[in-house]
Amino acid sequence: MEKIIIDGIAMYTSDELKEKLKDFINKSGSPRSKGILIQLIDDGVIIPIINEQNILRKLLMKIRKQRPIDYLFGFAVNGKCYVIFLPHYTTQDIVDTALHESLHVAHRQFPEKFTQLNMSIYLDFYSYFYKELFKADNYNPKYFSIFIENLAYKGWFQGDLLYSAFKDYTKLSINQIQEAFGQVLYVYRKDFNYSNFSFHIKMLLNAAYREVFNNIDHQVGVYQEIYNPAEIICVLSTIHPEHPNVIKSLKLIVPDRKPATDSLPKKLMKGKFIY
């Protein structure tokens, strides 16, 4: 058994676990991705780990820095994808996690390439979400594209830019717009708690998945989409694992390459709609 220290907490892996993960992927993985995932295990990018559940939860709390941790399946950090093995997990849970978290590695290694590759999907997803949020029948594509690009690979939430994209099309009053911004920006607060997250925003995010991908991933709690567009592609991987953008994004990964960033900074740009 090999010990791995992550954020000062010990995890464990082994050749036996790696072979088990390969076997799971070979049996339950999608035809176009399973060969890539198996190679990523051999390359040391995907690492299966075990420990007691309370220790794993403590680790995820340190990495994600928010509560609660509803789904304890895996995470990506320092250019590696860690897949958690616990007795009650299904084979499909584990395989889906390997694919989902590997895509986070791809995004963090190449945030601009990842964004360019998936920009059309981002625009489809967020245009639906924000048109519903702002009760708008259209938007300014120039302002909106810049807003999404800066959100995707800089982590900048530019509220005034988003407002400019919708102000001529929204049916909401200025007070209602402020309220809508408040529901979205709650995710950026240090005391963000998923259990207090707006039910309306959760429903709109799930509605966007249904609109764009014709399905949702019931294992994942929506919220990261507010500040991290790459999460959309990660969720797409469990809805439609054979999707061309999933495979192309997965192929971006370079073993042993350090991530350009391990997380987006969630930077709120100064402006009228930041508070």
N, C-alpha and C positions, 0 to 999 in steps of 0.2 A: 504494500500500500504506500503510495507516494503522498506526502503532505504538501499542501499548497497554502501559502499564507496570503489572504486577501484582506486589506484594510485591518491587519492585525489579528484576523480570525482564521483559525486553521480549518481547512477543508481537505478532503482526501479523494484521490483518484487511483486508478490501477489499470494495468493492461487488460485485466478481465472485464472491467467496466467499459473500457473503450471498445472491446470486441463485442460486448453485449449491445452497446449503442449502435455499432455498425450493423449488427444483425437486425436490430429494430428498424433501422433506416432502410436496410435492404428489403425487408418484408413489408413495411408500411409506408415508406417514402414514395413520393411521386416519381415517375419514371425519369423526368428530365432533371430533377434536382438531387436524387439520391447518390449518384456517382460523385457529384461535386461535394456533397456533405461528407461522404465517407473519406474522400481525399483530404478534406479540411480537418478531420479527426487525425489522420496520419501526419498532417502538417502541424499539428499542435494548436490549431485555431479553435476547434471545438473540443471542450474538455468536460466529460461527465464527472460529477462530484457527489459525495455523500457526506452526511453528518447528521446529528440529531436535528429534528425539525426546529426546535427553539433556537438552536445555534444558527441554522440557516436563515431563520426569520430575522435574527439579530443582524446578520450580515446584510441582508437585503434592506433592512431599515437604515443601515449606515450608508449604503450605496444610493438608495433612492431618496433618503432624507424626507420622507413623508409617510403619513398613515392613512388608512391601514394597508397592509400587504394582504390583499385578498387571494391572490393567486401566486403560489410559491413554486414556480416551475423552472426559472432560470434567469440569467442576466448577462449582460455584456459589459466588460470593463478592461481597460488596458490592452485593447486589440485582441481580446480573447472572448469566446462565447462559452459560458459555463451552464451546463444542463444538469439540473438536480434530479437525482434518483431517490425516490421515496417509495415504500412498498405499495401504497394505494394508487400510484399513478398508472395510467394506462400506457400501453405502447404508443398509441397515437398522441397522447399528451407530450410524451418525451420527444417524439419525432417532430411534432409541430413546434416545440420550443427550440429545438436545434435550428430549424429553418428560420423561425422568427428572429431569434437572437443573432444569428449569423448575418442577417440583413442589417441589424444595428451596427455590426462590425463594418460591413461594407460602407454604410453611410458615414461612419466616423473616420474611416480611412480616406474616403474621397467625397467629402460633402458637396463640392460643386459638381462633380461628375454625376453623383447620385441624383442631385437636384435637377440637372439638365435632362437626365434620362427619364425622370418621372414627373416632369413639370406638367405635362398635359393631364395626368391623373390628379395631381394636386389642384389644378385649376377646376377640373370637373367637381371634385369633392368639396372644395372650399366655396366655390361659387354657389353650389346648392345650399350648403350650410348657412352662409352669410345672407343669401337672398331670403331664406326662410327666417333667419334671426331678425333681419331688418325689414321684413315684409316688403321686399323690393322685387320689381319685375325685371330689373336689369342692373347693370353696373358699368362703371368706366373701366374698360379692360387695361388701359395703360397703368392707371394707379393701382389697380388690383394685382396685376402681374408683378409690379415692383414690390408691393407689400408681401406677396407670397415668396418671391425670390429671397428677400431679406430675412423673412421668417425661417426659410428652409435651410440656408447655410450660414446665417449669421446669428440666428436666434433673436432677431430684433422684432418686437411687436410695435409697429408704428401706427398708433391709433388714429392720428390725424390723416395719415395716408389712406387707411381703411375707410374713414369717414368720407374723404374726398371721392372714393370710388363709388359710394352708395348715396351720397347726400341728395343727388338729383333724381333718385329713383325710389327712395324709401317712402312708405306711407306713415311712418312713425313720427311723433312729435320729438322735439329735442330732448325732453325729459325721458321719453321712452327709449330713445337712442342711448342716453346716458345709462339707463338701467340695463340695457342689453350689453353695453360695454362692461358694466360692473360684473355681470354674471360670467362673462368670458375671462375677465382679468382676475377673478378670484383664484384661478389656477396658478397665477404668478405669485401669489402672496406666500410669505414664509410659513404662515400658519394654515396653509391649505390642507383640508381634510376631505378625502373622497366622499365620506359619508354625508358631508354637508354640501357637496357639489350640486349645483342647480339641476333638478330633475328635467327641466325644460331643455337645458343644454345637452344633457345625456341623450334625451330622445332625439334631438336634432342631429347629433353626431351619428347615432344609430340609423336614423333615417337617411343620412348622406351615404352610409355604407350600403344600405338597401337600394338606394337610387343608382349609385355608380357601379356596385358589384353584385347587386341582386341578392345579397345575403349579409349576415353579420357573424362575427366570431363570439359566441356566447361565453367563452372562457376568459375574454379580455374585457376589463372595465375601461370604457372610453374616458379619456380626459387628456392624455398626452398629445392627441391631435391638435389641441389648442395651441401648443407651443412647439411641437416637433412633427412636421409633416412626414418625416421618414416612417413614423409609426403607422401611417396609412398603408405603406408598402409592406411593412411587417405583418399587419393584420390581413392584407390581401393574400399573403403567402399561405395562410391557413384556410382562407375562403376558396381561393383558386390557385393552388400550388403550381400549376402548370402555366400560369399567366406569363407571357413573354417578358414583362417588366420584372417579375420576380426572378426569373432565370438570368436575365441580363444584369440585374443588380447584384445577384449572388456571385456572378463571374468577375465582378470588380475586385473581390478580396485578394490581397497579396499576403501570403504567409510571412510572419515576422515583421510586417510593416507596422510601425507605431501609428496610432490614430492621430489624425490632424486635430481632433478634439474628442474628449470622452463624453461630453454632454454639451448641449447648447446652453448659452449663458442666460436665456430667458430675460433679455434686456428690454425693459420698457422705455421707449424713446419719449422724451419730454413732449408734451403737447396738451391740447384741450381735453382729450379723452383718456388721460393717464391720471389716476388718483389713488 
